[in-house]
């Protein structure tokens, strides 16, 4: 493995794509990102859900847990809308993991029955 790494460095130097500073940064690693304020992330997720056409009218709640985990719950009319809500939440900075507990009406619960714990 060491020979392969050395050959790659030599070849990269010869081609001009790799330089010592870039290698130092690569092997040092990236610093850990600052954790974001959970209230800020929660508001941003709810804003993203309101600003997404497919999820604008959903009855959905969001809660931010430790480590950037965002939990969504509520109801959606179909699987496509449920997935759109998860994608909108995942696009928010600070929402590292999205646990999508949104139930689909007619599949996960009878039509017209509110999801347990949902806020209207």
PyMOL CGO cylinders between C-alpha atoms (Angstrom):
from pymol import cmd
from pymol.cgo import CYLINDER

trace = [
    CYLINDER, 0.00, 0.00, 0.00, 2.86, 2.36, 0.84, 0.3, 1, 1, 1, 1, 1, 1,
    CYLINDER, 2.86, 2.36, 0.84, 4.45, 1.75, -2.56, 0.3, 1, 1, 1, 1, 1, 1,
    CYLINDER, 4.45, 1.75, -2.56, 1.15, 2.58, -4.26, 0.3, 1, 1, 1, 1, 1, 1,
    CYLINDER, 1.15, 2.58, -4.26, 0.78, 5.79, -2.25, 0.3, 1, 1, 1, 1, 1, 1,
    CYLINDER, 0.78, 5.79, -2.25, 4.36, 6.80, -3.05, 0.3, 1, 1, 1, 1, 1, 1,
    CYLINDER, 4.36, 6.80, -3.05, 3.85, 6.02, -6.75, 0.3, 1, 1, 1, 1, 1, 1,
    CYLINDER, 3.85, 6.02, -6.75, 0.66, 8.11, -6.73, 0.3, 1, 1, 1, 1, 1, 1,
    CYLINDER, 0.66, 8.11, -6.73, 2.43, 11.06, -5.09, 0.3, 1, 1, 1, 1, 1, 1,
    CYLINDER, 2.43, 11.06, -5.09, 5.36, 10.87, -7.52, 0.3, 1, 1, 1, 1, 1, 1,
    CYLINDER, 5.36, 10.87, -7.52, 3.06, 10.58, -10.51, 0.3, 1, 1, 1, 1, 1, 1,
    CYLINDER, 3.06, 10.58, -10.51, 0.90, 13.43, -9.20, 0.3, 1, 1, 1, 1, 1, 1,
    CYLINDER, 0.90, 13.43, -9.20, 3.96, 15.64, -8.69, 0.3, 1, 1, 1, 1, 1, 1,
    CYLINDER, 3.96, 15.64, -8.69, 5.13, 14.80, -12.18, 0.3, 1, 1, 1, 1, 1, 1,
    CYLINDER, 5.13, 14.80, -12.18, 1.71, 15.72, -13.60, 0.3, 1, 1, 1, 1, 1, 1,
    CYLINDER, 1.71, 15.72, -13.60, 1.44, 18.78, -11.38, 0.3, 1, 1, 1, 1, 1, 1,
    CYLINDER, 1.44, 18.78, -11.38, -1.88, 17.89, -9.69, 0.3, 1, 1, 1, 1, 1, 1,
    CYLINDER, -1.88, 17.89, -9.69, -0.54, 17.14, -6.20, 0.3, 1, 1, 1, 1, 1, 1,
    CYLINDER, -0.54, 17.14, -6.20, 1.59, 19.35, -4.02, 0.3, 1, 1, 1, 1, 1, 1,
    CYLINDER, 1.59, 19.35, -4.02, 2.86, 18.91, -0.44, 0.3, 1, 1, 1, 1, 1, 1,
    CYLINDER, 2.86, 18.91, -0.44, 0.38, 21.35, 1.15, 0.3, 1, 1, 1, 1, 1, 1,
    CYLINDER, 0.38, 21.35, 1.15, -2.57, 19.54, -0.39, 0.3, 1, 1, 1, 1, 1, 1,
    CYLINDER, -2.57, 19.54, -0.39, -1.25, 16.23, 0.98, 0.3, 1, 1, 1, 1, 1, 1,
    CYLINDER, -1.25, 16.23, 0.98, -0.80, 17.71, 4.46, 0.3, 1, 1, 1, 1, 1, 1,
    CYLINDER, -0.80, 17.71, 4.46, -4.40, 18.94, 4.44, 0.3, 1, 1, 1, 1, 1, 1,
    CYLINDER, -4.40, 18.94, 4.44, -5.63, 15.58, 3.21, 0.3, 1, 1, 1, 1, 1, 1,
    CYLINDER, -5.63, 15.58, 3.21, -3.89, 13.59, 5.94, 0.3, 1, 1, 1, 1, 1, 1,
    CYLINDER, -3.89, 13.59, 5.94, -4.66, 16.06, 8.73, 0.3, 1, 1, 1, 1, 1, 1,
    CYLINDER, -4.66, 16.06, 8.73, -8.37, 15.62, 8.19, 0.3, 1, 1, 1, 1, 1, 1,
    CYLINDER, -8.37, 15.62, 8.19, -11.12, 18.16, 8.45, 0.3, 1, 1, 1, 1, 1, 1,
    CYLINDER, -11.12, 18.16, 8.45, -12.04, 19.82, 11.71, 0.3, 1, 1, 1, 1, 1, 1,
    CYLINDER, -12.04, 19.82, 11.71, -15.39, 18.80, 13.20, 0.3, 1, 1, 1, 1, 1, 1,
    CYLINDER, -15.39, 18.80, 13.20, -18.21, 21.16, 12.33, 0.3, 1, 1, 1, 1, 1, 1,
    CYLINDER, -18.21, 21.16, 12.33, -19.71, 23.25, 15.12, 0.3, 1, 1, 1, 1, 1, 1,
    CYLINDER, -19.71, 23.25, 15.12, -23.04, 21.81, 16.25, 0.3, 1, 1, 1, 1, 1, 1,
    CYLINDER, -23.04, 21.81, 16.25, -25.93, 24.06, 15.31, 0.3, 1, 1, 1, 1, 1, 1,
    CYLINDER, -25.93, 24.06, 15.31, -28.56, 25.36, 17.71, 0.3, 1, 1, 1, 1, 1, 1,
    CYLINDER, -28.56, 25.36, 17.71, -31.43, 22.81, 17.73, 0.3, 1, 1, 1, 1, 1, 1,
    CYLINDER, -31.43, 22.81, 17.73, -34.09, 25.54, 17.84, 0.3, 1, 1, 1, 1, 1, 1,
    CYLINDER, -34.09, 25.54, 17.84, -32.55, 27.20, 14.79, 0.3, 1, 1, 1, 1, 1, 1,
    CYLINDER, -32.55, 27.20, 14.79, -32.45, 23.89, 12.89, 0.3, 1, 1, 1, 1, 1, 1,
    CYLINDER, -32.45, 23.89, 12.89, -36.06, 23.11, 13.85, 0.3, 1, 1, 1, 1, 1, 1,
    CYLINDER, -36.06, 23.11, 13.85, -37.28, 26.50, 12.61, 0.3, 1, 1, 1, 1, 1, 1,
    CYLINDER, -37.28, 26.50, 12.61, -35.29, 26.08, 9.40, 0.3, 1, 1, 1, 1, 1, 1,
    CYLINDER, -35.29, 26.08, 9.40, -36.79, 22.63, 8.77, 0.3, 1, 1, 1, 1, 1, 1,
    CYLINDER, -36.79, 22.63, 8.77, -40.34, 23.90, 9.32, 0.3, 1, 1, 1, 1, 1, 1,
    CYLINDER, -40.34, 23.90, 9.32, -39.61, 26.88, 7.05, 0.3, 1, 1, 1, 1, 1, 1,
    CYLINDER, -39.61, 26.88, 7.05, -38.28, 24.51, 4.36, 0.3, 1, 1, 1, 1, 1, 1,
    CYLINDER, -38.28, 24.51, 4.36, -41.45, 22.42, 4.61, 0.3, 1, 1, 1, 1, 1, 1,
    CYLINDER, -41.45, 22.42, 4.61, -43.63, 25.53, 4.27, 0.3, 1, 1, 1, 1, 1, 1,
    CYLINDER, -43.63, 25.53, 4.27, -41.60, 26.78, 1.29, 0.3, 1, 1, 1, 1, 1, 1,
    CYLINDER, -41.60, 26.78, 1.29, -41.73, 23.49, -0.63, 0.3, 1, 1, 1, 1, 1, 1,
    CYLINDER, -41.73, 23.49, -0.63, -44.78, 23.28, -2.88, 0.3, 1, 1, 1, 1, 1, 1,
    CYLINDER, -44.78, 23.28, -2.88, -45.39, 19.57, -2.26, 0.3, 1, 1, 1, 1, 1, 1,
    CYLINDER, -45.39, 19.57, -2.26, -45.24, 19.89, 1.54, 0.3, 1, 1, 1, 1, 1, 1,
    CYLINDER, -45.24, 19.89, 1.54, -46.75, 23.32, 2.08, 0.3, 1, 1, 1, 1, 1, 1,
    CYLINDER, -46.75, 23.32, 2.08, -50.15, 22.01, 3.28, 0.3, 1, 1, 1, 1, 1, 1,
    CYLINDER, -50.15, 22.01, 3.28, -48.96, 19.07, 5.37, 0.3, 1, 1, 1, 1, 1, 1,
    CYLINDER, -48.96, 19.07, 5.37, -49.74, 18.72, 9.04, 0.3, 1, 1, 1, 1, 1, 1,
    CYLINDER, -49.74, 18.72, 9.04, -46.20, 17.87, 10.11, 0.3, 1, 1, 1, 1, 1, 1,
    CYLINDER, -46.20, 17.87, 10.11, -44.10, 18.56, 13.19, 0.3, 1, 1, 1, 1, 1, 1,
    CYLINDER, -44.10, 18.56, 13.19, -40.34, 18.50, 13.54, 0.3, 1, 1, 1, 1, 1, 1,
    CYLINDER, -40.34, 18.50, 13.54, -38.12, 17.93, 16.53, 0.3, 1, 1, 1, 1, 1, 1,
    CYLINDER, -38.12, 17.93, 16.53, -34.33, 18.14, 16.64, 0.3, 1, 1, 1, 1, 1, 1,
    CYLINDER, -34.33, 18.14, 16.64, -32.57, 15.55, 18.76, 0.3, 1, 1, 1, 1, 1, 1,
    CYLINDER, -32.57, 15.55, 18.76, -28.88, 15.30, 19.67, 0.3, 1, 1, 1, 1, 1, 1,
    CYLINDER, -28.88, 15.30, 19.67, -26.27, 15.13, 16.95, 0.3, 1, 1, 1, 1, 1, 1,
    CYLINDER, -26.27, 15.13, 16.95, -28.24, 16.83, 14.20, 0.3, 1, 1, 1, 1, 1, 1,
    CYLINDER, -28.24, 16.83, 14.20, -30.98, 14.18, 14.13, 0.3, 1, 1, 1, 1, 1, 1,
    CYLINDER, -30.98, 14.18, 14.13, -34.30, 15.64, 12.95, 0.3, 1, 1, 1, 1, 1, 1,
    CYLINDER, -34.30, 15.64, 12.95, -37.49, 13.70, 13.58, 0.3, 1, 1, 1, 1, 1, 1,
    CYLINDER, -37.49, 13.70, 13.58, -40.54, 14.40, 11.42, 0.3, 1, 1, 1, 1, 1, 1,
    CYLINDER, -40.54, 14.40, 11.42, -44.01, 13.17, 12.25, 0.3, 1, 1, 1, 1, 1, 1,
    CYLINDER, -44.01, 13.17, 12.25, -47.53, 13.81, 11.04, 0.3, 1, 1, 1, 1, 1, 1,
    CYLINDER, -47.53, 13.81, 11.04, -49.54, 12.70, 8.03, 0.3, 1, 1, 1, 1, 1, 1,
    CYLINDER, -49.54, 12.70, 8.03, -49.16, 12.91, 4.27, 0.3, 1, 1, 1, 1, 1, 1,
    CYLINDER, -49.16, 12.91, 4.27, -51.67, 12.08, 1.52, 0.3, 1, 1, 1, 1, 1, 1,
    CYLINDER, -51.67, 12.08, 1.52, -49.21, 9.82, -0.35, 0.3, 1, 1, 1, 1, 1, 1,
    CYLINDER, -49.21, 9.82, -0.35, -45.71, 8.33, -0.27, 0.3, 1, 1, 1, 1, 1, 1,
    CYLINDER, -45.71, 8.33, -0.27, -44.36, 10.86, -2.76, 0.3, 1, 1, 1, 1, 1, 1,
    CYLINDER, -44.36, 10.86, -2.76, -45.30, 13.78, -0.48, 0.3, 1, 1, 1, 1, 1, 1,
    CYLINDER, -45.30, 13.78, -0.48, -43.86, 11.94, 2.54, 0.3, 1, 1, 1, 1, 1, 1,
    CYLINDER, -43.86, 11.94, 2.54, -40.56, 11.54, 0.70, 0.3, 1, 1, 1, 1, 1, 1,
    CYLINDER, -40.56, 11.54, 0.70, -40.59, 15.20, -0.41, 0.3, 1, 1, 1, 1, 1, 1,
    CYLINDER, -40.59, 15.20, -0.41, -40.89, 16.24, 3.25, 0.3, 1, 1, 1, 1, 1, 1,
    CYLINDER, -40.89, 16.24, 3.25, -37.90, 14.10, 4.19, 0.3, 1, 1, 1, 1, 1, 1,
    CYLINDER, -37.90, 14.10, 4.19, -35.83, 15.52, 1.34, 0.3, 1, 1, 1, 1, 1, 1,
    CYLINDER, -35.83, 15.52, 1.34, -36.76, 19.11, 2.23, 0.3, 1, 1, 1, 1, 1, 1,
    CYLINDER, -36.76, 19.11, 2.23, -35.75, 18.52, 5.85, 0.3, 1, 1, 1, 1, 1, 1,
    CYLINDER, -35.75, 18.52, 5.85, -32.49, 16.81, 4.84, 0.3, 1, 1, 1, 1, 1, 1,
    CYLINDER, -32.49, 16.81, 4.84, -31.50, 19.83, 2.73, 0.3, 1, 1, 1, 1, 1, 1,
    CYLINDER, -31.50, 19.83, 2.73, -31.39, 22.07, 5.83, 0.3, 1, 1, 1, 1, 1, 1,
    CYLINDER, -31.39, 22.07, 5.83, -27.96, 22.84, 7.25, 0.3, 1, 1, 1, 1, 1, 1,
    CYLINDER, -27.96, 22.84, 7.25, -27.60, 21.12, 10.61, 0.3, 1, 1, 1, 1, 1, 1,
    CYLINDER, -27.60, 21.12, 10.61, -30.08, 18.36, 9.76, 0.3, 1, 1, 1, 1, 1, 1,
    CYLINDER, -30.08, 18.36, 9.76, -27.52, 15.59, 9.45, 0.3, 1, 1, 1, 1, 1, 1,
    CYLINDER, -27.52, 15.59, 9.45, -29.96, 12.68, 9.81, 0.3, 1, 1, 1, 1, 1, 1,
    CYLINDER, -29.96, 12.68, 9.81, -33.71, 12.78, 9.17, 0.3, 1, 1, 1, 1, 1, 1,
    CYLINDER, -33.71, 12.78, 9.17, -35.99, 10.22, 10.80, 0.3, 1, 1, 1, 1, 1, 1,
    CYLINDER, -35.99, 10.22, 10.80, -39.15, 10.38, 8.73, 0.3, 1, 1, 1, 1, 1, 1,
    CYLINDER, -39.15, 10.38, 8.73, -42.07, 9.16, 10.85, 0.3, 1, 1, 1, 1, 1, 1,
    CYLINDER, -42.07, 9.16, 10.85, -44.71, 10.76, 8.63, 0.3, 1, 1, 1, 1, 1, 1,
    CYLINDER, -44.71, 10.76, 8.63, -47.59, 8.35, 8.10, 0.3, 1, 1, 1, 1, 1, 1,
    CYLINDER, -47.59, 8.35, 8.10, -49.31, 7.98, 4.73, 0.3, 1, 1, 1, 1, 1, 1,
    CYLINDER, -49.31, 7.98, 4.73, -53.11, 8.29, 4.84, 0.3, 1, 1, 1, 1, 1, 1,
    CYLINDER, -53.11, 8.29, 4.84, -54.87, 5.18, 3.58, 0.3, 1, 1, 1, 1, 1, 1,
    CYLINDER, -54.87, 5.18, 3.58, -51.74, 3.07, 3.91, 0.3, 1, 1, 1, 1, 1, 1,
    CYLINDER, -51.74, 3.07, 3.91, -50.37, 3.61, 7.43, 0.3, 1, 1, 1, 1, 1, 1,
    CYLINDER, -50.37, 3.61, 7.43, -53.63, 4.81, 8.99, 0.3, 1, 1, 1, 1, 1, 1,
    CYLINDER, -53.63, 4.81, 8.99, -57.26, 5.09, 7.90, 0.3, 1, 1, 1, 1, 1, 1,
    CYLINDER, -57.26, 5.09, 7.90, -58.23, 8.18, 5.93, 0.3, 1, 1, 1, 1, 1, 1,
    CYLINDER, -58.23, 8.18, 5.93, -59.21, 11.15, 8.08, 0.3, 1, 1, 1, 1, 1, 1,
    CYLINDER, -59.21, 11.15, 8.08, -57.58, 9.86, 11.27, 0.3, 1, 1, 1, 1, 1, 1,
    CYLINDER, -57.58, 9.86, 11.27, -54.88, 12.19, 12.63, 0.3, 1, 1, 1, 1, 1, 1,
    CYLINDER, -54.88, 12.19, 12.63, -51.47, 10.68, 13.34, 0.3, 1, 1, 1, 1, 1, 1,
    CYLINDER, -51.47, 10.68, 13.34, -50.70, 10.05, 17.01, 0.3, 1, 1, 1, 1, 1, 1,
    CYLINDER, -50.70, 10.05, 17.01, -48.94, 13.08, 18.48, 0.3, 1, 1, 1, 1, 1, 1,
    CYLINDER, -48.94, 13.08, 18.48, -49.52, 15.30, 15.45, 0.3, 1, 1, 1, 1, 1, 1,
    CYLINDER, -49.52, 15.30, 15.45, -50.13, 18.98, 15.94, 0.3, 1, 1, 1, 1, 1, 1,
    CYLINDER, -50.13, 18.98, 15.94, -52.76, 20.57, 13.72, 0.3, 1, 1, 1, 1, 1, 1,
]
cmd.load_cgo(trace, "trace")
